[in-house]
Amino acid sequence: MTIAEDLPPGETGELIACPQCDALYHAEMPAAGERAVCHRCHTVLISPRRGAYARVIAMAVAVVILMVGATFFPFLQIRVAGLTNASSVFDAALAFVDGPMVALSAAVAALIVLIPVARAVMVIYVLGPLALDRRPFPRAVDVFRWSEELRPWSMAEIFVIGVAVALVKVSDLARVEYGPAFWMFAALVLVTVFQDGFMCRWTIWKALERKTES
């Protein structure tokens, strides 16, 4: 990959910007098994992999399944003074539905549950035809753009970090037991991280452009 500022005068070509340091490069498809890496900060820019579409789709399906289970199964169970109380993420989202903080309840449900599931469904919608080497579904380009724009608002991992911090304080006051939803959320965060890291967005954009024009 060549640094854009070093291109000969008058030479044109597709440019790609590093998402970390904003360095500009002339985009070139790497050879099989190779990666294009930013020379300045070593961020991976282009990393095509054989069978990547099917793997990303499998991770997206796993995200949907884990999120459904993590939402409705018990998340935590607290025992104190002989009393026991178990709660799920769904219960937490509905905690303020009847009060003046209904907007907070809706935001919790959207940021923790709805947006991650929506992004996973969008990825399946976009990559499904590409994995089968077929023409993309209608508006696949727009759907993939929406999924990328929603990525900063998918906060399932932030929720897990917040819960971990709260448990440190609660554990001194009561006995806390982790429910199956807690471990599902932990697995969900790992799967989401692997999915985002495994996905080569430049390759997907090029595939959508090529399939749409064909």
N, C-alpha and C positions, 0 to 999 in steps of 0.2 A: 504494500500500500504506500502510495506516494503522498507526501505532505502537499496540500493544495497550493500553498504559497510558492512552492518550488516547481510548479508546473511551467513548462515553456510558455512564453507569451502566445496568446491566441489559441492555445489548446483548450478544448472544451470536453466536458465529460460530467458524469453524475458525481455530485459531492455528497459526502456523509460527514456529519459533525459528531464528535465525541460527546456523549451525554454528561460526562463528568467535567471535562476541562474546556469544552467547546472548540477544540482543535479541528480544523477542516482537512479532509483527505479526499483524494480521488478514489472513488469506490471501484474496487475490482473484486470479482468473485474469487475467493481462495481456492486452491486445489483441494482435491478430496482429502479429508482428514486434517486440513490445516485451518488456522484461524487468522483473522485480521485484527491486530491489536494496536491500540493507540501508542505511538512512540513516546508520548509525554507522560501519561499516567497509567499505561498498561491496561486500560479497560478494553475488554473484548468488544469489538465493533461488529464483526461478521463471523459467524461460526456455524456454517451449514453442516448438518449431520445426517447420515443415512437413517431413515426411519424416524426422524425427529417428529414429524407430524403425528404419527400414531402414538408416540410416547407422550407428547403434550396433550393429546386428546384423552389418553388414559388418565393422566394426572388431573385434567379438568373434570372428568367423570368422578374421580375419587374425591375432588373438592366438593362436588354437589352432594355426594352420598355422606361424606363426613359432616358437612354443614347441617344437613337435615337431622342426622343423629345428634350432633352437638347442640342443636337448638332445643330439642324436645326431651332428651334424656336428662336425668338429674346431673347438675353440674357440681354442686357442693352440698354437703350435709354438715350441719353445725349442731354440736351437742354441748349444752351448758345447763347446769343446775337441774339435771334430770329431764330437760326439755330437748326435743329434736326438731330441727327444721331443715327440709331439703328444698332446693330451688333449682330451676333450670334457666337457661338464657331466655326462653320464651316468657317465663314468669317475670324475669327482670325487665323485659321489654314492655310488658303489660302493667308494670307496677304503677305507672303514673297516667294510665289511660283515662281514668275517671276524674283526674284533678286538673289543675291549671297548667301542669307541665306535660300535657299530651304531646307537645312538639318535641320535647326531650325524648319521650318514649319512641316516637316515630324516627327520630335521628339515630337512636341506639339500634333499633331494628334495621334501619337502612345501612348504616356504616358497618355493622358487625355481621349481618346475615344477608340482606338483600343484594347489596352491591357485590360482595364476593361471589355469590351464586350467579348473579347476572353476568359478571365477567366470565365465569367458567362456561356458562351457556353460550355466550358470544364466541368464545374461542372454539367451542365444538362446532358452532354454526359455520365459522369461517374455515376451519381447517379440515372439516369432514370431507368436502369435495376434493380438496387438494391432496389429502391422503389417498384418495381413490383415483387421482389423476384425472379429475373431471372439472368441468366449468364451475366456477364458484356460484353459490346461491345469490339471488338478487340482493343488491346493496351490501355485499360482503365487505367491500372497501370501507363503507361508512360504519358498518358494525364493528370492524376491527379498530377503526379510529376511535369509536366510542369506548371500546374496551380499554384502550390505552389511556384515554382521558379519565376514565374512572379509576385507574390504578392507584393514584395517590389517595383516593377516598375509600379504598378497601382497607379497613382497619381491624381485621380480625387479630392480627399479631399484636397491635397496640392494646387491644382488649385483654389478651393473655398476659401481657407485661403488667398492665394495671391490676389485674387480679392477683398476680404474683406478689406485687408490692403490698396490696391490701391484706393478703394472707399472712404476711410477716407480722402485721400488727394484730390481726384477729387471733392468730394461733396462741398468743399469750393470754387471751381472755376466754377462749372456748376450744373445744376439741373439734378440729376440722377434718372431714373425710372427703376425699376426692371421688366424684361420681364418674361414670363412663364418659359423660360429655366433656369433662376436663381433659381426659386423655385424647378424645377425638379432636378437641380444639388444638392440642399440642401437635398431633399428627397433621392436622389441617395446615397449621403454620409451616411445618416442614415441607409438605407437599407443595404449598403455594410458593415457597422460596425456590424449591427445585424447578417448578414449572416456569417461573419468571426467569430463572437463570438459564434454563435449557432452551428457551424460546429465542430463536434468532429472528428478530423483527424485520431486519433488512431483507432477509431471504423470503419472509412471508409477503412483504410488500411487493417484491419483484415477482413472486409467483402469482400474486393476485393480478398484477399489471399484465403479466404475460398471458394468463388464462382468460382474462377479461377481453383482451384485444384479439385473441385467437378465434 
